[in-house]
Amino acid sequence: MKKSRLNRFLALVSIVLFIAFWALLVYFIGPETIVEKIGAENGYVLIFLIALFGGVSAFTSPSYFAALVTFAAGGLNPLFLGIFSGIGVALGDALFF
């Protein structure tokens, strides 16, 4: 019982730390610079992978939404972001559930 409680606590702490890291990264560096460093084509692939793994659970979905908003604010096409992330979430839900 204690081990599962510890695992849940560690999972929650790691998710909160990831969200805080992403927020600080966007705040100090800016979404335009992040998209510039990643590249437009790689941004679509990255949002697909984040949606595939991040959109599956209620605990991991905040990181998916933060990445989606960052890429949209960084200048990537919102239509293509929606298409790639929608396919990623659909495949992730089909595979993991």
Beta strands, then each sheet from edge to edge (+ up, - down):
end
